[in-house]
Amino acid sequence: MVWLAGLISLLTIAVWVYAFFDALTTPASEVRNLPKILWLIVIALFTPVGPLLWLFLGRPREADAPEPAAQSADSTSLDHLDPADFNQASDSDRPLGPDDDPEFLRKLNRRINPED
């Protein structure tokens, strides 16, 4: 029976730590039902019940998050892509990889096929 009490205590501590840090890192605009500071107080003071209340009533809903566009079976085709879009230079100043640098590819082609 002692191990069961220890297991319940360990589980309670784990849920409390998870709920407290989840509430602490959640943006205040996404918190439901109470202000963020009150949720932190509820979690800290009402240890067995506070974390459960946070998980069920205070956490942002997953459904509120923007969902990625659903892909149908026909969307796996690449026919709608224009190859000219891939040859445009990027606007960033970061260096290109060797396989993205057309000048490097030309030099490599000349080294491989010198007679061309």
BAZA-31269 format. One record per residue: residue number from 1; residue in three letters; y, x, z negated of N, C-alpha, C, O in turn. Coordinates in Angstrom, 1 decimal, always signed. Last residue first. Example, Ala and Ser with C-alpha at 12.3 -4.5 7.8 and 13.67 -1.06 7.14 Angstrom:
residues 2
+-----+------+--------+--------+--------+--------+--------+--------+--------+--------+--------+--------+--------+--------+
! seq ! type !    n.v !    n.u !    n.w !   ca.v !   ca.u !   ca.w !    c.v !    c.u !    c.w !    o.v !    o.u !    o.w !
+-----+------+--------+--------+--------+--------+--------+--------+--------+--------+--------+--------+--------+--------+
!   2 !  ser !   -2.2 !  +12.8 !   -7.1 !   -1.1 !  +13.7 !   -7.1 !   +0.0 !  +12.9 !   -7.9 !   +1.1 !  +13.4 !   -8.0 !
!   1 !  ala !   -5.7 !  +13.2 !   -7.8 !   -4.5 !  +12.3 !   -7.8 !   -3.3 !  +13.2 !   -7.8 !   -3.3 !  +14.2 !   -8.5 !
+-----+------+--------+--------+--------+--------+--------+--------+--------+--------+--------+--------+--------+--------+
***
This chain:
residues 116
+-----+------+--------+--------+--------+--------+--------+--------+--------+--------+--------+--------+--------+--------+
! seq ! type !    n.v !    n.u !    n.w !   ca.v !   ca.u !   ca.w !    c.v !    c.u !    c.w !    o.v !    o.u !    o.w !
+-----+------+--------+--------+--------+--------+--------+--------+--------+--------+--------+--------+--------+--------+
! 116 !  asp !  +19.3 !  +33.0 !  +74.1 !  +20.0 !  +31.8 !  +74.4 !  +21.5 !  +32.0 !  +74.5 !  +22.3 !  +31.0 !  +74.8 !
! 115 !  glu !  +18.2 !  +35.3 !  +73.1 !  +18.3 !  +35.2 !  +74.6 !  +19.1 !  +33.9 !  +75.0 !  +19.4 !  +33.8 !  +76.1 !
! 114 !  pro !  +17.9 !  +35.2 !  +70.3 !  +19.0 !  +36.0 !  +70.9 !  +19.2 !  +35.8 !  +72.4 !  +20.3 !  +36.1 !  +72.9 !
! 113 !  asn !  +17.1 !  +33.1 !  +68.2 !  +16.9 !  +33.0 !  +69.6 !  +18.0 !  +33.8 !  +70.3 !  +19.0 !  +33.2 !  +70.7 !
! 112 !  ile !  +17.8 !  +33.9 !  +65.6 !  +16.4 !  +33.5 !  +65.9 !  +16.1 !  +33.6 !  +67.4 !  +15.1 !  +34.1 !  +67.8 !
! 111 !  arg !  +20.5 !  +34.4 !  +65.8 !  +19.6 !  +35.4 !  +65.3 !  +18.1 !  +35.1 !  +65.6 !  +17.4 !  +36.0 !  +65.9 !
! 110 !  arg !  +21.5 !  +31.9 !  +66.7 !  +21.6 !  +33.1 !  +67.6 !  +20.7 !  +34.3 !  +67.1 !  +20.1 !  +35.0 !  +67.9 !
! 109 !  asn !  +20.9 !  +30.4 !  +64.5 !  +20.2 !  +30.1 !  +65.8 !  +20.3 !  +31.2 !  +66.7 !  +19.3 !  +31.5 !  +67.4 !
! 108 !  leu !  +22.6 !  +31.5 !  +62.7 !  +21.2 !  +31.6 !  +62.4 !  +20.4 !  +31.3 !  +63.7 !  +19.4 !  +32.0 !  +64.0 !
! 107 !  lys !  +25.0 !  +30.8 !  +63.8 !  +24.7 !  +32.2 !  +63.6 !  +23.2 !  +32.4 !  +63.4 !  +22.6 !  +33.3 !  +64.0 !
! 106 !  arg !  +24.8 !  +28.0 !  +63.6 !  +25.0 !  +28.6 !  +64.9 !  +24.6 !  +30.1 !  +64.8 !  +23.8 !  +30.6 !  +65.7 !
! 105 !  leu !  +24.7 !  +27.6 !  +60.8 !  +23.6 !  +27.2 !  +61.6 !  +23.6 !  +27.8 !  +63.0 !  +22.6 !  +28.2 !  +63.5 !
! 104 !  phe !  +27.2 !  +28.5 !  +60.1 !  +26.1 !  +29.3 !  +59.6 !  +24.8 !  +28.9 !  +60.4 !  +24.1 !  +29.8 !  +60.8 !
! 103 !  glu !  +28.7 !  +26.5 !  +61.3 !  +28.9 !  +27.9 !  +61.7 !  +27.7 !  +28.7 !  +61.3 !  +27.2 !  +29.6 !  +62.0 !
! 102 !  pro !  +28.0 !  +24.2 !  +59.8 !  +27.7 !  +24.3 !  +61.2 !  +27.8 !  +25.8 !  +61.8 !  +27.0 !  +26.2 !  +62.6 !
! 101 !  asp !  +26.6 !  +23.8 !  +56.8 !  +27.7 !  +24.6 !  +57.4 !  +27.3 !  +24.8 !  +58.9 !  +26.4 !  +25.5 !  +59.2 !
! 100 !  asp !  +24.5 !  +22.7 !  +55.5 !  +25.6 !  +21.8 !  +55.9 !  +26.7 !  +22.5 !  +56.6 !  +27.6 !  +21.8 !  +57.1 !
!  99 !  asp !  +22.7 !  +24.7 !  +54.8 !  +22.3 !  +23.7 !  +55.8 !  +23.3 !  +22.6 !  +56.2 !  +23.1 !  +21.8 !  +57.1 !
!  98 !  pro !  +24.3 !  +26.1 !  +52.9 !  +24.0 !  +26.7 !  +54.3 !  +23.5 !  +25.6 !  +55.3 !  +23.8 !  +25.8 !  +56.5 !
!  97 !  gly !  +26.8 !  +24.0 !  +51.5 !  +25.5 !  +24.6 !  +51.4 !  +25.2 !  +25.1 !  +52.8 !  +25.8 !  +24.7 !  +53.8 !
!  96 !  leu !  +30.3 !  +24.6 !  +51.1 !  +29.1 !  +23.9 !  +51.7 !  +27.9 !  +24.7 !  +51.5 !  +27.9 !  +25.9 !  +51.4 !
!  95 !  pro !  +32.4 !  +24.6 !  +48.2 !  +31.7 !  +25.3 !  +49.3 !  +30.5 !  +24.4 !  +49.8 !  +29.9 !  +23.7 !  +49.1 !
!  94 !  arg !  +35.0 !  +22.2 !  +47.7 !  +33.8 !  +22.9 !  +47.2 !  +33.1 !  +23.5 !  +48.4 !  +33.2 !  +23.0 !  +49.5 !
!  93 !  asp !  +37.1 !  +20.7 !  +48.3 !  +37.3 !  +22.1 !  +48.5 !  +36.0 !  +22.9 !  +48.1 !  +36.0 !  +24.1 !  +48.1 !
!  92 !  ser !  +36.5 !  +17.6 !  +50.1 !  +36.5 !  +18.4 !  +48.9 !  +36.6 !  +19.9 !  +49.3 !  +36.3 !  +20.3 !  +50.4 !
!  91 !  asp !  +36.2 !  +16.1 !  +52.4 !  +37.6 !  +16.3 !  +51.9 !  +37.7 !  +17.2 !  +50.7 !  +38.7 !  +17.6 !  +50.3 !
!  90 !  ser !  +33.9 !  +17.2 !  +54.9 !  +34.2 !  +16.6 !  +53.6 !  +35.6 !  +16.9 !  +53.2 !  +36.2 !  +18.0 !  +53.5 !
!  89 !  ala !  +33.8 !  +16.5 !  +58.3 !  +34.0 !  +17.5 !  +57.2 !  +34.4 !  +16.7 !  +56.0 !  +35.1 !  +15.7 !  +56.0 !
!  88 !  gln !  +31.3 !  +14.7 !  +59.9 !  +32.6 !  +14.8 !  +59.5 !  +32.7 !  +15.7 !  +58.3 !  +31.9 !  +15.8 !  +57.5 !
!  87 !  asn !  +28.7 !  +14.2 !  +60.5 !  +29.2 !  +15.4 !  +61.0 !  +30.7 !  +15.6 !  +60.6 !  +31.3 !  +16.6 !  +60.9 !
!  86 !  phe !  +28.0 !  +11.7 !  +59.7 !  +27.4 !  +12.8 !  +59.0 !  +28.0 !  +14.1 !  +59.4 !  +27.9 !  +15.1 !  +58.7 !
!  85 !  asp !  +29.0 !   +9.9 !  +61.6 !  +29.6 !   +9.9 !  +60.2 !  +29.1 !  +11.1 !  +59.4 !  +29.8 !  +11.5 !  +58.5 !
!  84 !  ala !  +27.4 !  +10.1 !  +63.8 !  +28.7 !  +10.8 !  +63.8 !  +29.4 !  +10.9 !  +62.4 !  +30.2 !  +11.7 !  +62.2 !
!  83 !  pro !  +25.3 !   +8.4 !  +63.4 !  +25.1 !   +9.9 !  +63.2 !  +26.4 !  +10.6 !  +63.1 !  +26.5 !  +11.7 !  +62.5 !
!  82 !  asp !  +25.6 !   +5.5 !  +61.6 !  +26.1 !   +6.2 !  +62.8 !  +26.0 !   +7.7 !  +62.5 !  +26.5 !   +8.2 !  +61.5 !
!  81 !  leu !  +23.1 !   +3.1 !  +60.6 !  +23.9 !   +4.3 !  +60.3 !  +24.4 !   +4.9 !  +61.7 !  +23.6 !   +5.0 !  +62.6 !
!  80 !  his !  +21.4 !   +1.1 !  +61.2 !  +22.8 !   +0.7 !  +61.1 !  +23.7 !   +1.9 !  +60.9 !  +24.9 !   +1.8 !  +60.9 !
!  79 !  asp !  +18.8 !   +2.1 !  +61.1 !  +19.4 !   +1.9 !  +62.4 !  +20.9 !   +1.6 !  +62.3 !  +21.6 !   +1.8 !  +63.3 !
!  78 !  leu !  +17.3 !   +2.7 !  +58.9 !  +18.5 !   +3.4 !  +59.0 !  +19.2 !   +3.2 !  +60.4 !  +20.0 !   +4.0 !  +60.8 !
!  77 !  ser !  +15.6 !   +0.3 !  +56.9 !  +15.9 !   +0.8 !  +58.2 !  +17.2 !   +1.6 !  +58.2 !  +18.2 !   +1.1 !  +57.6 !
!  76 !  thr !  +15.6 !   -1.0 !  +54.5 !  +15.1 !   +0.4 !  +54.5 !  +15.3 !   +1.1 !  +55.8 !  +15.1 !   +2.3 !  +56.0 !
!  75 !  ser !  +16.3 !   -3.6 !  +54.7 !  +17.4 !   -2.6 !  +54.4 !  +16.9 !   -1.2 !  +54.4 !  +17.7 !   -0.3 !  +54.2 !
!  74 !  asp !  +14.1 !   -5.3 !  +54.9 !  +14.8 !   -4.9 !  +56.1 !  +15.8 !   -3.8 !  +55.9 !  +16.2 !   -3.1 !  +56.8 !
!  73 !  ala !  +13.5 !   -5.9 !  +52.3 !  +12.5 !   -5.0 !  +53.0 !  +13.2 !   -4.5 !  +54.3 !  +12.8 !   -3.5 !  +54.8 !
!  72 !  ser !  +16.5 !   -5.6 !  +50.4 !  +15.4 !   -6.3 !  +51.0 !  +14.5 !   -5.4 !  +51.7 !  +14.8 !   -4.2 !  +51.8 !
!  71 !  gln !  +17.9 !   -4.7 !  +47.3 !  +17.5 !   -4.3 !  +48.7 !  +16.4 !   -5.1 !  +49.2 !  +15.4 !   -5.3 !  +48.4 !
!  70 !  ala !  +20.7 !   -5.8 !  +45.5 !  +19.3 !   -5.9 !  +45.7 !  +19.0 !   -5.5 !  +47.2 !  +19.7 !   -5.9 !  +48.1 !
!  69 !  ala !  +23.1 !   -3.7 !  +44.1 !  +22.8 !   -4.7 !  +45.2 !  +21.3 !   -4.6 !  +45.4 !  +20.7 !   -3.6 !  +45.5 !
!  68 !  pro !  +23.1 !   -3.5 !  +40.5 !  +23.1 !   -2.9 !  +41.9 !  +22.7 !   -3.9 !  +42.9 !  +21.9 !   -4.9 !  +42.6 !
!  67 !  glu !  +25.2 !   -5.4 !  +38.4 !  +23.9 !   -5.1 !  +38.9 !  +24.0 !   -4.5 !  +40.2 !  +24.8 !   -4.8 !  +41.0 !
!  66 !  pro !  +27.3 !   -4.7 !  +35.7 !  +27.2 !   -4.9 !  +37.1 !  +25.8 !   -4.5 !  +37.6 !  +25.3 !   -3.4 !  +37.3 !
!  65 !  ala !  +26.4 !   -6.2 !  +32.6 !  +26.6 !   -5.0 !  +33.3 !  +26.5 !   -5.3 !  +34.8 !  +25.7 !   -6.2 !  +35.2 !
!  64 !  asp !  +25.6 !   -8.5 !  +31.4 !  +27.0 !   -8.4 !  +31.7 !  +27.3 !   -7.2 !  +32.5 !  +28.4 !   -7.1 !  +33.2 !
!  63 !  ala !  +22.9 !   -8.2 !  +31.0 !  +23.3 !   -9.1 !  +32.1 !  +24.8 !   -9.0 !  +32.4 !  +25.2 !   -9.3 !  +33.5 !
!  62 !  glu !  +22.9 !   -6.8 !  +28.6 !  +22.6 !   -6.1 !  +29.8 !  +22.9 !   -6.9 !  +31.0 !  +23.2 !   -6.3 !  +32.1 !
!  61 !  arg !  +25.6 !   -7.4 !  +26.3 !  +24.4 !   -7.9 !  +27.0 !  +24.2 !   -7.0 !  +28.3 !  +25.1 !   -6.6 !  +28.9 !
!  60 !  pro !  +26.5 !   -5.3 !  +23.7 !  +26.8 !   -5.8 !  +25.0 !  +25.5 !   -6.3 !  +25.6 !  +24.5 !   -5.6 !  +25.5 !
!  59 !  arg !  +25.7 !   -6.3 !  +20.3 !  +25.6 !   -5.4 !  +21.4 !  +26.0 !   -6.0 !  +22.7 !  +25.8 !   -7.3 !  +22.9 !
!  58 !  gly !  +25.8 !   -8.4 !  +18.5 !  +27.0 !   -7.6 !  +18.7 !  +26.9 !   -6.7 !  +19.9 !  +27.9 !   -6.4 !  +20.5 !
!  57 !  leu !  +23.4 !   -9.9 !  +18.1 !  +24.7 !  -10.6 !  +18.3 !  +25.9 !   -9.7 !  +18.7 !  +26.8 !  -10.3 !  +19.2 !
!  56 !  phe !  +21.2 !   -8.1 !  +17.9 !  +21.1 !   -9.4 !  +18.6 !  +22.4 !  -10.1 !  +18.9 !  +22.5 !  -10.9 !  +19.8 !
!  55 !  leu !  +22.0 !   -5.7 !  +16.8 !  +21.2 !   -5.7 !  +18.0 !  +21.1 !   -7.0 !  +18.7 !  +21.0 !   -7.1 !  +19.9 !
!  54 !  trp !  +23.5 !   -6.7 !  +14.6 !  +24.2 !   -5.9 !  +15.7 !  +23.3 !   -6.0 !  +16.9 !  +23.9 !   -6.2 !  +18.0 !
!  53 !  leu !  +21.5 !   -7.8 !  +13.1 !  +22.6 !   -8.7 !  +13.6 !  +23.3 !   -8.0 !  +14.7 !  +23.6 !   -8.6 !  +15.7 !
!  52 !  leu !  +20.1 !   -5.5 !  +12.5 !  +19.4 !   -6.5 !  +13.3 !  +20.5 !   -7.5 !  +13.9 !  +20.4 !   -7.9 !  +15.0 !
!  51 !  pro !  +21.9 !   -4.1 !  +10.9 !  +21.5 !   -3.6 !  +12.1 !  +20.8 !   -4.6 !  +13.1 !  +21.0 !   -4.6 !  +14.3 !
!  50 !  gly !  +22.1 !   -6.1 !   +8.7 !  +23.2 !   -5.7 !   +9.5 !  +22.8 !   -5.1 !  +10.9 !  +23.4 !   -5.5 !  +11.9 !
!  49 !  val !  +19.8 !   -6.3 !   +7.2 !  +20.1 !   -7.4 !   +8.1 !  +21.2 !   -6.9 !   +9.1 !  +21.2 !   -7.4 !  +10.2 !
!  48 !  pro !  +19.4 !   -4.0 !   +5.6 !  +18.3 !   -4.5 !   +6.3 !  +18.7 !   -5.5 !   +7.4 !  +18.0 !   -5.7 !   +8.4 !
!  47 !  thr !  +22.3 !   -3.2 !   +5.0 !  +21.3 !   -2.4 !   +5.7 !  +20.1 !   -3.1 !   +6.3 !  +19.9 !   -2.9 !   +7.5 !
!  46 !  phe !  +25.2 !   -4.0 !   +4.9 !  +24.0 !   -4.9 !   +4.8 !  +22.9 !   -4.3 !   +5.6 !  +22.5 !   -4.8 !   +6.7 !
!  45 !  leu !  +26.9 !   -1.8 !   +5.3 !  +26.8 !   -2.4 !   +4.0 !  +25.5 !   -3.3 !   +3.9 !  +24.9 !   -3.4 !   +2.8 !
!  44 !  ala !  +26.7 !   -0.9 !   +8.0 !  +26.6 !   +0.1 !   +6.8 !  +26.3 !   -0.6 !   +5.5 !  +25.6 !   -0.1 !   +4.7 !
!  43 !  ile !  +27.0 !   -3.2 !   +9.5 !  +25.8 !   -2.3 !   +9.7 !  +25.6 !   -1.4 !   +8.5 !  +24.5 !   -1.3 !   +8.0 !
!  42 !  val !  +29.5 !   -4.0 !   +8.7 !  +28.4 !   -4.9 !   +8.5 !  +27.1 !   -4.1 !   +8.6 !  +26.2 !   -4.3 !   +7.7 !
!  41 !  ile !  +31.1 !   -1.8 !   +9.6 !  +31.0 !   -2.2 !   +8.2 !  +29.8 !   -3.0 !   +7.9 !  +29.1 !   -2.8 !   +6.9 !
!  40 !  leu !  +30.7 !   -2.1 !  +12.4 !  +30.3 !   -0.8 !  +11.7 !  +30.2 !   -1.1 !  +10.2 !  +29.2 !   -0.5 !   +9.5 !
!  39 !  trp !  +31.8 !   -4.6 !  +12.8 !  +30.4 !   -4.4 !  +13.1 !  +29.9 !   -3.1 !  +12.3 !  +28.8 !   -3.1 !  +11.8 !
!  38 !  leu !  +34.5 !   -4.0 !  +12.3 !  +33.7 !   -4.9 !  +11.4 !  +32.2 !   -4.8 !  +11.6 !  +31.5 !   -4.9 !  +10.6 !
!  37 !  ile !  +35.1 !   -2.3 !  +14.4 !  +35.1 !   -1.8 !  +13.0 !  +34.4 !   -2.7 !  +12.1 !  +33.7 !   -2.2 !  +11.1 !
!  36 !  lys !  +34.9 !   -4.1 !  +16.6 !  +33.9 !   -3.0 !  +16.5 !  +33.9 !   -2.4 !  +15.0 !  +32.8 !   -2.1 !  +14.5 !
!  35 !  pro !  +35.1 !   -7.6 !  +15.9 !  +35.7 !   -6.3 !  +16.3 !  +34.7 !   -5.2 !  +15.9 !  +33.9 !   -5.3 !  +15.0 !
!  34 !  leu !  +32.5 !   -9.9 !  +17.0 !  +33.3 !   -9.3 !  +15.9 !  +34.0 !   -8.0 !  +16.5 !  +33.5 !   -7.4 !  +17.4 !
!  33 !  asn !  +31.4 !  -10.9 !  +19.6 !  +31.5 !  -11.7 !  +18.3 !  +32.4 !  -11.1 !  +17.2 !  +33.0 !  -12.0 !  +16.5 !
!  32 !  arg !  +30.6 !   -7.7 !  +21.2 !  +30.6 !   -9.2 !  +21.1 !  +30.8 !   -9.7 !  +19.7 !  +30.4 !   -9.0 !  +18.8 !
!  31 !  val !  +32.1 !   -5.0 !  +22.9 !  +31.4 !   -5.5 !  +21.7 !  +31.6 !   -7.0 !  +21.6 !  +32.7 !   -7.5 !  +21.9 !
!  30 !  glu !  +33.5 !   -4.0 !  +25.0 !  +32.2 !   -4.6 !  +25.3 !  +31.5 !   -5.2 !  +24.1 !  +30.5 !   -5.9 !  +24.2 !
!  29 !  ser !  +35.8 !   -2.8 !  +24.0 !  +36.0 !   -4.0 !  +24.9 !  +34.7 !   -4.7 !  +25.2 !  +34.7 !   -5.8 !  +25.6 !
!  28 !  ala !  +34.9 !   -0.6 !  +22.6 !  +35.4 !   -1.7 !  +21.9 !  +35.5 !   -3.0 !  +22.7 !  +35.4 !   -4.1 !  +22.2 !
!  27 !  pro !  +31.9 !   +1.0 !  +23.8 !  +33.3 !   +0.7 !  +23.9 !  +33.8 !   -0.6 !  +23.3 !  +33.0 !   -1.6 !  +23.3 !
!  26 !  thr !  +29.6 !   +2.4 !  +21.5 !  +29.9 !   +1.3 !  +22.4 !  +31.4 !   +1.1 !  +22.6 !  +32.1 !   +1.1 !  +21.6 !
!  25 !  thr !  +29.2 !   +4.2 !  +19.5 !  +29.5 !   +4.7 !  +20.9 !  +29.8 !   +3.6 !  +21.9 !  +30.1 !   +3.9 !  +23.0 !
!  24 !  leu !  +28.8 !   +2.7 !  +17.2 !  +29.9 !   +3.7 !  +17.2 !  +30.2 !   +4.1 !  +18.6 !  +31.4 !   +4.4 !  +18.9 !
!  23 !  ala !  +26.6 !   +1.2 !  +17.9 !  +27.8 !   +0.5 !  +17.7 !  +29.0 !   +1.5 !  +17.7 !  +30.1 !   +1.1 !  +18.2 !
!  22 !  asp !  +24.7 !   +3.3 !  +18.0 !  +24.9 !   +2.5 !  +19.2 !  +26.3 !   +1.7 !  +19.0 !  +27.0 !   +1.7 !  +20.0 !
!  21 !  phe !  +24.8 !   +4.3 !  +15.4 !  +25.3 !   +5.1 !  +16.5 !  +25.5 !   +4.3 !  +17.8 !  +26.4 !   +4.7 !  +18.6 !
!  20 !  phe !  +23.8 !   +1.9 !  +14.1 !  +25.1 !   +2.5 !  +13.7 !  +25.6 !   +3.4 !  +14.8 !  +26.8 !   +3.2 !  +15.2 !
!  19 !  ala !  +21.3 !   +1.6 !  +15.3 !  +22.3 !   +0.5 !  +15.4 !  +23.7 !   +1.1 !  +15.1 !  +24.6 !   +0.7 !  +15.8 !
!  18 !  tyr !  +19.9 !   +4.0 !  +14.6 !  +20.1 !   +3.6 !  +16.0 !  +21.3 !   +2.6 !  +16.1 !  +22.1 !   +2.8 !  +17.0 !
!  17 !  val !  +20.0 !   +3.8 !  +11.8 !  +20.7 !   +4.9 !  +12.4 !  +20.9 !   +4.6 !  +13.9 !  +22.0 !   +4.9 !  +14.4 !
!  16 !  trp !  +18.5 !   +1.4 !  +11.4 !  +19.9 !   +1.5 !  +10.9 !  +20.6 !   +2.6 !  +11.6 !  +21.8 !   +2.4 !  +12.1 !
!  15 !  val !  +16.0 !   +2.1 !  +12.4 !  +16.8 !   +1.0 !  +13.1 !  +18.3 !   +1.1 !  +12.6 !  +19.2 !   +0.8 !  +13.4 !
!  14 !  ala !  +15.3 !   +4.1 !  +10.6 !  +15.5 !   +4.4 !  +12.1 !  +16.3 !   +3.4 !  +12.8 !  +17.1 !   +3.7 !  +13.6 !
!  13 !  ile !  +15.3 !   +2.8 !   +8.2 !  +16.2 !   +3.9 !   +8.4 !  +16.4 !   +4.1 !   +9.9 !  +17.5 !   +4.4 !  +10.3 !
!  12 !  thr !  +13.1 !   +1.0 !   +8.7 !  +14.5 !   +0.5 !   +8.4 !  +15.5 !   +1.5 !   +8.6 !  +16.6 !   +1.3 !   +9.2 !
!  11 !  leu !  +11.0 !   +2.8 !   +9.1 !  +11.4 !   +1.9 !  +10.2 !  +12.8 !   +1.4 !  +10.0 !  +13.6 !   +1.3 !  +10.9 !
!  10 !  leu !  +10.9 !   +3.8 !   +6.5 !  +11.2 !   +4.7 !   +7.6 !  +11.7 !   +3.9 !   +8.9 !  +12.6 !   +4.3 !   +9.5 !
!   9 !  ser !  +10.2 !   +1.5 !   +5.1 !  +11.4 !   +2.2 !   +4.8 !  +11.8 !   +3.1 !   +5.9 !  +13.0 !   +3.2 !   +6.3 !
!   8 !  ile !   +7.7 !   +1.0 !   +6.3 !   +8.8 !   +0.0 !   +6.4 !  +10.1 !   +0.6 !   +6.1 !  +11.1 !   +0.4 !   +6.8 !
!   7 !  leu !   +6.3 !   +3.3 !   +5.5 !   +6.5 !   +3.0 !   +6.9 !   +7.6 !   +2.0 !   +7.1 !   +8.4 !   +2.1 !   +8.0 !
!   6 !  gly !   +6.3 !   +3.0 !   +2.7 !   +7.0 !   +4.1 !   +3.3 !   +7.2 !   +3.9 !   +4.8 !   +8.3 !   +4.3 !   +5.3 !
!   5 !  ala !   +4.8 !   +0.7 !   +2.4 !   +6.2 !   +0.7 !   +2.0 !   +7.0 !   +1.8 !   +2.6 !   +8.1 !   +1.7 !   +3.0 !
!   4 !  leu !   +2.4 !   +1.7 !   +3.5 !   +3.1 !   +0.6 !   +4.1 !   +4.5 !   +0.5 !   +3.7 !   +5.4 !   +0.2 !   +4.6 !
!   3 !  trp !   +1.7 !   +3.6 !   +1.6 !   +2.1 !   +4.0 !   +3.0 !   +2.8 !   +3.0 !   +3.7 !   +3.6 !   +3.2 !   +4.6 !
!   2 !  val !   +1.2 !   +2.0 !   -0.6 !   +2.3 !   +2.9 !   -0.7 !   +2.7 !   +3.4 !   +0.8 !   +3.9 !   +3.5 !   +1.1 !
!   1 !  met !   -1.2 !   +0.8 !   +0.0 !   +0.0 !   +0.0 !   +0.0 !   +1.3 !   +0.8 !   +0.0 !   +2.3 !   +0.4 !   +0.5 !
+-----+------+--------+--------+--------+--------+--------+--------+--------+--------+--------+--------+--------+--------+
***
